[in-house]
């Protein structure tokens, strides 16, 4: 597939933009409007043959047409030079904003979830995380509460005012998760579940896409492209550690991925130091490092009684540690001209 980008003049009208889009669609291709701070561009996908630039450059309002060299067209900074900023419940994610997502790995009970949610909110975190479905290595481990877990998260949102993020495991549960969640999470194991990616691409909810444990950055961005190609551009990327030969941590947290992704893509990039290390004593220093390296936010697991947690207790920090971390993050954000 050979993608092309039609760059409009700064003063192009809606009528001129619409004329270009209709021309693209009349050729059997797909038009993707990409609004920037200075001008609008229109991406072309679905074309197996080369598209002649002159065919569009003659149209009113068109500045120029350029081929896109990256295989991920819509999520590439080449086609969208401005950082994408996503609004969730009045909170801006991306750009100069640093966002903290925190909460239990799994929703266990109403009491446990509310207790953690209150502490997360009082510490100053911005989004509440919690798994209603849990993909586990063992089929005998706790698998989550399903819809009941979603209802508990909804109760926590109403009590604390925090938007919620939770994982969609498969295409069958996407609609149910979208009904409750402010952000839909796609876990590492599902990063290349293309049917699921297409399905969340047809929702209107922001999606956090976590990097697979053996995935390259190009593969991560190609997976994001599946979501964007279905019309959903509200995508957050998340580095959560990759599988290596190291034994000092559960995974190896690839912080170099943060500036690398930012050079390639306009999408916000978050870091998950909980899964990235798997060990409580390493979560805080790696969370601070994620902020220092320029990530747009972090996702950390918090539990008030991690020794009794039904999922990933050894990597969950306690609420007092979250409060300490938030103080550190505010100081780091100020040095980098970020808003926390």
C-alpha positions as CSV (number, residue, x, y, z in Angstrom):
1,X,0.0,0.0,0.0
2,X,1.3,3.4,-0.9
3,X,-0.1,6.2,1.3
4,X,-0.2,9.8,0.4
5,X,-0.8,13.0,2.4
6,X,-2.7,15.9,0.8
7,X,-1.6,19.1,2.7
8,X,-4.2,21.9,2.4
9,X,-3.3,25.6,2.5
10,X,-3.7,27.4,5.9
11,X,-6.9,29.1,4.7
12,X,-8.5,26.2,3.0
13,X,-12.3,26.2,3.5
14,X,-14.5,23.2,4.6
15,X,-15.9,23.1,1.1
16,X,-12.4,22.8,-0.4
17,X,-11.4,20.1,2.1
18,X,-14.7,18.2,1.4
19,X,-14.0,18.4,-2.3
20,X,-10.6,16.7,-1.8
21,X,-12.2,14.0,0.4
22,X,-14.9,13.3,-2.2
23,X,-12.3,13.0,-4.9
24,X,-10.3,10.5,-2.9
25,X,-13.4,8.4,-2.2
26,X,-14.5,8.5,-5.8
27,X,-11.2,6.7,-6.7
28,X,-12.1,3.9,-4.3
29,X,-9.7,5.0,-1.5
30,X,-10.3,6.1,2.1
31,X,-9.8,9.8,3.2
32,X,-8.6,10.6,6.7
33,X,-8.9,14.2,7.8
34,X,-6.0,15.2,10.0
35,X,-6.5,18.7,11.6
36,X,-3.4,20.5,12.8
37,X,-2.8,23.7,14.6
38,X,-1.8,25.5,11.3
39,X,-3.5,23.6,8.6
40,X,-5.5,20.5,7.7
41,X,-4.0,17.5,5.9
42,X,-5.9,14.5,4.4
43,X,-4.4,11.1,4.5
44,X,-5.1,8.5,1.7
45,X,-5.2,4.8,2.5
46,X,-6.6,1.8,0.7
47,X,-4.7,2.4,-2.5
48,X,-2.6,-0.5,-3.8
49,X,-1.2,1.6,-6.7
50,X,0.6,4.9,-6.6
51,X,-1.5,8.0,-6.6
52,X,-0.5,10.9,-8.8
53,X,0.2,14.0,-6.7
54,X,-0.7,16.3,-9.6
55,X,-4.2,14.9,-9.5
56,X,-4.8,16.6,-6.2
57,X,-2.5,19.6,-6.4
58,X,-4.7,21.1,-9.1
59,X,-7.6,21.2,-6.7
60,X,-8.5,24.5,-5.0
61,X,-7.1,24.8,-1.4
62,X,-4.4,22.2,-1.9
63,X,-0.9,23.2,-1.0
64,X,0.9,20.0,-2.0
65,X,0.8,16.2,-2.0
66,X,3.6,14.1,-0.6
67,X,4.0,10.3,-0.3
68,X,4.2,8.9,3.3
69,X,7.2,6.7,3.8
70,X,6.3,5.1,7.1
71,X,4.2,1.9,7.0
72,X,2.0,3.3,9.9
73,X,0.4,6.3,8.1
74,X,-2.2,7.8,10.4
75,X,-0.2,7.5,13.7
76,X,3.0,8.8,12.1
77,X,4.4,12.2,13.0
78,X,5.2,12.5,9.3
79,X,1.5,12.9,8.6
80,X,0.6,14.7,11.9
81,X,3.4,16.8,13.2
82,X,1.5,18.2,16.2
83,X,1.2,16.2,19.4
84,X,-2.2,14.6,19.9
85,X,-4.0,15.6,23.0
86,X,-7.0,13.6,24.2
87,X,-9.6,14.9,26.5
88,X,-11.1,12.5,29.1
89,X,-13.6,13.8,31.6
90,X,-12.2,17.3,31.4
91,X,-8.6,16.1,31.8
92,X,-6.1,16.6,28.9
93,X,-3.8,13.7,28.2
94,X,-0.7,14.2,26.1
95,X,1.3,17.3,25.0
96,X,2.7,19.1,28.1
97,X,0.3,17.3,30.5
98,X,1.6,14.6,32.8
99,X,-1.1,12.1,33.8
100,X,-1.0,9.6,36.7
101,X,-3.2,6.5,36.3
102,X,-3.4,4.4,39.5
103,X,-5.4,1.7,41.2
104,X,-5.6,-2.0,41.9
105,X,-4.6,-4.6,39.3
106,X,-7.9,-6.3,39.8
107,X,-11.3,-5.3,41.1
108,X,-11.8,-7.7,44.0
109,X,-14.6,-6.3,46.1
110,X,-16.6,-3.1,46.4
111,X,-14.9,-2.3,49.7
112,X,-11.4,-2.9,48.4
113,X,-11.9,-0.8,45.3
114,X,-13.5,2.1,47.1
115,X,-10.8,2.2,49.7
116,X,-8.0,2.3,47.1
117,X,-10.0,4.8,44.9
118,X,-10.3,7.2,47.8
119,X,-6.6,7.1,48.5
120,X,-5.8,7.4,44.8
121,X,-8.0,10.5,44.5
122,X,-6.7,12.1,47.7
123,X,-3.1,11.6,46.5
124,X,-3.8,13.6,43.4
125,X,-3.8,10.9,40.7
126,X,-6.0,11.6,37.7
127,X,-7.4,8.3,36.5
128,X,-8.5,5.2,38.3
129,X,-7.4,1.8,36.9
130,X,-8.8,-1.6,37.8
131,X,-9.3,-4.9,35.9
132,X,-12.7,-6.4,35.6
133,X,-11.3,-9.2,33.4
134,X,-7.8,-10.4,34.1
135,X,-5.8,-12.4,31.5
136,X,-3.7,-14.7,33.6
137,X,-0.9,-17.1,32.8
138,X,-2.6,-19.8,34.7
139,X,-6.3,-20.7,34.0
140,X,-6.7,-21.4,37.7
141,X,-5.7,-17.9,38.8
142,X,-8.3,-15.2,39.6
143,X,-9.8,-14.1,36.3
144,X,-11.8,-11.1,37.4
145,X,-15.4,-10.2,38.3
146,X,-16.5,-9.3,34.8
147,X,-19.6,-7.1,34.6
148,X,-19.8,-6.9,38.4
149,X,-16.3,-5.5,38.4
150,X,-17.4,-2.8,35.9
151,X,-20.3,-1.9,38.1
152,X,-17.9,-1.5,41.1
153,X,-15.6,0.7,39.0
154,X,-18.6,2.8,38.0
155,X,-19.5,3.2,41.7
156,X,-15.9,4.3,42.5
157,X,-16.1,6.9,39.7
158,X,-19.3,8.3,41.0
159,X,-17.8,8.6,44.5
160,X,-14.4,10.0,43.6
161,X,-15.0,11.8,40.3
162,X,-12.1,9.9,38.8
163,X,-12.5,8.6,35.2
164,X,-11.8,4.9,34.9
165,X,-9.7,2.7,32.6
166,X,-10.2,-1.0,32.3
167,X,-9.2,-3.7,29.9
168,X,-11.3,-5.2,27.1
169,X,-10.3,-8.9,26.7
170,X,-12.0,-9.8,23.4
171,X,-14.4,-8.5,20.8
172,X,-17.4,-9.9,22.7
173,X,-16.8,-7.7,25.8
174,X,-15.8,-4.4,24.0
175,X,-19.4,-3.0,23.9
176,X,-19.9,-3.8,27.6
177,X,-16.5,-2.2,28.6
178,X,-17.2,0.9,26.5
179,X,-20.5,1.3,28.3
180,X,-18.7,1.8,31.6
181,X,-15.1,2.8,30.9
182,X,-13.8,6.3,30.1
183,X,-10.7,4.6,28.5
184,X,-10.5,1.1,27.1
185,X,-7.2,-0.7,27.7
186,X,-5.8,-3.3,25.3
187,X,-3.3,-5.4,27.2
188,X,0.1,-6.6,26.1
189,X,-1.2,-10.1,25.2
190,X,-3.7,-8.6,22.9
191,X,-1.5,-6.0,21.1
192,X,-1.7,-8.0,17.9
193,X,-5.3,-9.2,18.3
194,X,-6.3,-7.4,15.1
195,X,-10.0,-8.3,15.3
196,X,-10.1,-6.7,18.8
197,X,-8.1,-3.6,17.6
198,X,-10.5,-3.1,14.7
199,X,-13.4,-3.4,17.1
200,X,-12.2,-0.8,19.5
201,X,-11.3,1.4,16.5
202,X,-15.0,1.6,15.8
203,X,-15.8,2.8,19.4
204,X,-15.8,6.4,20.4
205,X,-13.8,5.8,23.6
206,X,-10.1,6.6,24.0
207,X,-7.9,3.5,23.8
208,X,-4.7,2.7,25.7
209,X,-2.6,0.2,23.7
210,X,0.1,-1.6,25.7
211,X,3.2,-2.8,24.0
212,X,3.5,-6.6,23.6
213,X,6.2,-8.2,25.7
214,X,8.2,-9.2,22.6
215,X,7.0,-6.4,20.2
216,X,9.2,-3.9,18.4
217,X,8.2,-0.2,18.3
218,X,7.2,-0.5,14.7
219,X,4.9,-3.4,15.6
220,X,3.4,-1.3,18.4
221,X,2.7,1.5,16.0
222,X,1.3,-0.8,13.3
223,X,-1.1,-2.1,15.9
224,X,-2.1,1.5,16.7
225,X,-2.7,2.0,13.0
226,X,-5.3,-0.7,13.0
227,X,-7.3,1.3,15.6
228,X,-6.8,4.6,13.7
229,X,-7.7,3.1,10.4
230,X,-11.2,2.3,11.7
231,X,-11.7,6.0,12.6
232,X,-10.7,6.2,16.3
233,X,-7.7,8.5,16.7
234,X,-7.9,8.7,20.5
235,X,-5.0,6.4,21.1
236,X,-2.6,6.3,24.1
237,X,0.5,4.1,23.8
238,X,2.0,2.4,26.8
239,X,5.5,0.9,27.4
240,X,5.2,-1.9,30.0
241,X,8.4,-3.8,29.7
242,X,9.7,-6.4,27.3
243,X,10.9,-10.0,27.9
244,X,14.7,-10.3,28.1
245,X,17.2,-12.6,29.8
246,X,17.4,-10.5,32.9
247,X,16.4,-12.0,36.3
248,X,16.5,-8.8,38.4
249,X,13.0,-7.8,37.3
250,X,9.9,-9.4,35.9
251,X,10.5,-7.6,32.6
252,X,12.9,-5.0,31.3
253,X,11.4,-1.6,31.2
254,X,12.5,0.0,27.9
255,X,12.5,3.7,28.8
256,X,14.4,4.4,25.6
257,X,11.1,3.6,23.8
258,X,9.7,6.9,25.1
259,X,11.8,9.4,23.0
260,X,11.9,6.9,20.2
261,X,8.1,6.7,19.9
262,X,7.9,10.5,20.3
263,X,10.2,10.9,17.3
264,X,8.0,8.5,15.2
265,X,4.5,9.3,16.3
266,X,2.2,12.1,17.5
267,X,0.4,9.8,20.0
268,X,0.9,10.2,23.8
269,X,3.2,7.6,25.3
270,X,2.8,6.3,28.9
271,X,4.9,4.0,31.0
272,X,3.8,1.2,33.3
273,X,6.6,0.6,35.8
274,X,4.5,-1.9,37.8
275,X,4.4,-4.5,35.0
276,X,7.7,-3.3,33.7
277,X,9.5,-4.4,36.9
278,X,7.1,-6.7,38.8
279,X,8.7,-5.6,42.0
280,X,7.4,-3.0,44.4
281,X,10.8,-1.6,45.4
282,X,11.5,-0.8,41.7
283,X,8.2,0.9,40.9
284,X,8.9,4.3,42.4
285,X,12.4,4.9,40.9
286,X,11.3,3.8,37.5
287,X,8.1,5.9,37.7
288,X,10.3,8.9,38.4
289,X,12.6,8.0,35.6
290,X,9.6,7.7,33.2
291,X,8.7,11.3,34.0
292,X,12.2,12.5,33.6
293,X,12.6,10.9,30.2
294,X,9.6,12.7,28.9
295,X,6.7,10.3,29.1
296,X,3.2,11.8,29.0
297,X,2.1,9.8,32.1
298,X,2.5,6.6,34.1
299,X,0.2,3.8,35.1
300,X,0.9,2.2,38.5
301,X,-0.8,-0.5,40.6
302,X,-1.9,0.5,44.1
303,X,-3.4,-1.8,46.7
304,X,-4.1,-1.1,50.4
305,X,-3.2,-4.7,51.3
306,X,-0.9,-6.0,48.6
307,X,0.0,-9.2,50.5
308,X,-3.7,-10.2,50.2
309,X,-4.1,-9.0,46.5
310,X,-5.7,-11.6,44.2
311,X,-3.5,-10.4,41.3
312,X,0.0,-9.0,41.1
313,X,0.4,-8.1,44.8
314,X,4.3,-8.1,44.7
315,X,4.3,-5.2,42.2
316,X,1.6,-3.1,43.9
317,X,2.7,0.0,45.9
318,X,0.7,1.0,48.9
319,X,-1.2,4.3,49.1
320,X,1.5,6.1,51.2
321,X,4.0,5.3,48.5
322,X,1.7,6.8,45.9
323,X,1.5,10.0,47.9
324,X,5.3,10.2,48.1
325,X,5.6,9.5,44.4
326,X,3.1,12.3,43.5
327,X,5.3,14.8,45.4
328,X,8.4,13.6,43.4
329,X,6.5,13.8,40.1
330,X,5.3,17.3,40.8
331,X,8.9,18.4,41.2
332,X,10.1,16.6,38.1
333,X,7.2,17.9,36.0
334,X,8.0,21.5,37.1
335,X,11.6,21.1,35.8
336,X,10.3,19.9,32.4
337,X,7.6,22.6,32.1
338,X,4.9,19.9,32.4
339,X,1.5,20.2,34.1
340,X,0.7,17.5,36.6
